[in-house]
Amino acid sequence: MSPASVPTINAHGAAIPAVGYGTMLFPEPERAVELILHALECGYRHIDTARKYGTEQWVGEGIRASGVPREDIWVTTKVTEENAQADDFARSVDTSLETMGLDHVDLLLIHWPQPNVPLAETLGALAKAKRDGLARNIGVSNFTIPLLDEATAKCPEPLVTNQIEYHTYINQDRLIAACRKHGLLITCHAPLARGAMLDDPVIVEIAAAHNKTPAQVALRWTVQQPGIGVVPRALEFSEIEENIAIFDFALSDMEMGRIGQLKERNLRVIDPEVRRPVWDEA
Ligand SMILES: NC(=O)c1ccc[n+]([C@@H]2O[C@H](COP(=O)([O-])OP(=O)(O)OC[C@H]3O[C@@H](n4cnc5c(N)ncnc54)[C@H](OP(=O)(O)O)[C@@H]3O)[C@@H](O)[C@H]2O)c1
């Protein structure tokens, strides 16, 4: 198997591989390293982790085991909302780097908004991590339109992305427009809606027409839109391979439109009660 070649999405000098490998909810350590290693062998050059996931150590081990030069791999990690105060934030970044055995990440994100800490304080800590060379790029995750307006106004360094839930089953049109207005890329988490759309008749039909799988069509629909990347998680080698093999076909305008209508379902699969912001209306 030859490694896949993946295009990048670009903003503020950042070139993020449009498909990354998500590492949330992972199995036991030995298998975790094996999975990350397999992703790198298939051609993934973007790994998405977070302090909260408990997978940073395995990401570091997988990268070292792969022999792929560090500078060829885009590593994203995130600071949880429990560490939104500046001192805690800085400690979290240091711990992430130490855990991964890396001296910097390519992208550092505020994982979830924290209403109890002034956003300017957290943004200051985020920007400081960049200025100190610990993060090449910075961004946010799960930010709504009002939070994005505030963050882009207050952050001393440019934000490159908002990592949000986006897939064929959710309407994020207004939030995506806001990201674009502010010059941010969109990184989609849960891009397969944890599998919810994989037996949708429209997706199944279009997949058959292209001789692709439903997952490939769902991911292709997403990355075929400008400035949008995805970080699917898969625990089967075959699915890891499948999810990156989406750049050798294209959906027609009509197919894009048909799949685009599925958003009316407005299914949000990542909606944790303790930290959800007031989501934007569709
Ligand atoms: N910023 C945030 O707050 C946030 C929140 C959630 C997720 N994330 C990031 O986004 C990543 C992905 O999100 P997610 O894991 O929640 O959901 P997801 O990627 O939408 O879905 C993962 C599910 O889809 C299945 N799957 C993957 N590829 C498949 C394929 N080719 N065919 C059939 N089924 C397939 C997986 O099955 P198996 O597991 O059985 O292989 C798994 O059950 C996470 O790992 C994390 O890095 C970020």
The ligand as a Tripos MOL2 file, in Angstrom:
@<TRIPOS>MOLECULE
LIG
   48    52     1     0     0
SMALL
NO_CHARGES

@<TRIPOS>ATOM
      1 N1        -13.0340   19.2600   19.8330 N.am      1 LIG1
      2 C1        -13.9170   18.4560   20.3820 C.2       1 LIG1
      3 O1        -14.6360   18.8190   21.3210 O.2       1 LIG1
      4 C2        -14.0880   17.0620   19.8450 C.ar      1 LIG1
      5 C3        -15.2440   16.3340   20.1680 C.ar      1 LIG1
      6 C4        -15.3770   15.0520   19.6220 C.ar      1 LIG1
      7 C5        -14.3910   14.5350   18.8040 C.ar      1 LIG1
      8 N2        -13.2620   15.2760   18.5280 N.ar      1 LIG1
      9 C6        -12.2030   14.7490   17.6340 C.3       1 LIG1
     10 O2        -12.8300   14.2180   16.4830 O.3       1 LIG1
     11 C7        -12.4430   12.8550   16.3160 C.3       1 LIG1
     12 C8        -13.5310   12.0670   15.6190 C.3       1 LIG1
     13 O3        -14.7560   12.1850   16.3340 O.3       1 LIG1
     14 P1        -15.5240   10.9230   16.9400 P.3       1 LIG1
     15 O4        -14.5460    9.8520   17.2180 O.co2     1 LIG1
     16 O5        -16.3300   11.4240   18.0410 O.co2     1 LIG1
     17 O6        -16.5520   10.5060   15.8130 O.3       1 LIG1
     18 P2        -16.5000   10.1020   14.2510 P.3       1 LIG1
     19 O7        -15.1330   10.2070   13.6970 O.co2     1 LIG1
     20 O8        -17.6080   10.8310   13.6100 O.co2     1 LIG1
     21 O9        -16.9850    8.6130   14.2890 O.3       1 LIG1
     22 C9        -16.2300    7.5800   14.7900 C.3       1 LIG1
     23 C10       -17.0720    6.3220   14.6170 C.3       1 LIG1
     24 O10       -17.2270    6.0370   13.2340 O.3       1 LIG1
     25 C11       -16.7810    4.7250   12.9640 C.3       1 LIG1
     26 N3        -16.0510    4.7250   11.6930 N.ar      1 LIG1
     27 C12       -14.9140    5.4030   11.4240 C.ar      1 LIG1
     28 N4        -14.5390    5.1830   10.1360 N.ar      1 LIG1
     29 C13       -15.4550    4.3420    9.6100 C.ar      1 LIG1
     30 C14       -15.6150    3.7490    8.3330 C.ar      1 LIG1
     31 N5        -14.7450    3.9870    7.3450 N.pl3     1 LIG1
     32 N6        -16.6850    2.9520    8.1310 N.ar      1 LIG1
     33 C15       -17.5790    2.7050    9.1220 C.ar      1 LIG1
     34 N7        -17.4800    3.2330   10.3580 N.ar      1 LIG1
     35 C16       -16.4280    4.0550   10.6030 C.ar      1 LIG1
     36 C17       -15.8780    4.3460   14.1130 C.3       1 LIG1
     37 O11       -15.9750    2.9800   14.3100 O.3       1 LIG1
     38 P3        -14.8200    2.1560   15.0890 P.3       1 LIG1
     39 O12       -14.4470    2.9430   16.2770 O.co2     1 LIG1
     40 O13       -15.4820    0.8650   15.4230 O.co2     1 LIG1
     41 O14       -13.6810    1.9650   14.1500 O.co2     1 LIG1
     42 C18       -16.4400    5.1360   15.2610 C.3       1 LIG1
     43 O15       -17.4830    4.4040   15.8920 O.3       1 LIG1
     44 C19       -12.1350   12.4040   17.7370 C.3       1 LIG1
     45 O16       -11.3620   11.2300   17.7650 O.3       1 LIG1
     46 C20       -11.4070   13.6070   18.2680 C.3       1 LIG1
     47 O17       -10.0650   13.6150   17.8040 O.3       1 LIG1
     48 C21       -13.1090   16.5310   19.0250 C.ar      1 LIG1
@<TRIPOS>BOND
     1     1     2 1
     2     2     3 2
     3     2     4 1
     4     4     5 ar
     5     4    48 ar
     6     5     6 ar
     7     6     7 ar
     8     7     8 ar
     9     8     9 1
    10     8    48 ar
    11     9    10 1
    12     9    46 1
    13    10    11 1
    14    11    12 1
    15    11    44 1
    16    12    13 1
    17    13    14 1
    18    14    15 2
    19    14    16 1
    20    14    17 1
    21    17    18 1
    22    18    19 2
    23    18    20 1
    24    18    21 1
    25    21    22 1
    26    22    23 1
    27    23    24 1
    28    23    42 1
    29    24    25 1
    30    25    26 1
    31    25    36 1
    32    26    27 ar
    33    26    35 ar
    34    27    28 ar
    35    28    29 ar
    36    29    30 ar
    37    29    35 ar
    38    30    31 1
    39    30    32 ar
    40    32    33 ar
    41    33    34 ar
    42    34    35 ar
    43    36    37 1
    44    36    42 1
    45    37    38 1
    46    38    39 2
    47    38    40 1
    48    38    41 1
    49    42    43 1
    50    44    45 1
    51    44    46 1
    52    46    47 1
@<TRIPOS>SUBSTRUCTURE
     1 LIG1         1 GROUP 0 **** ****
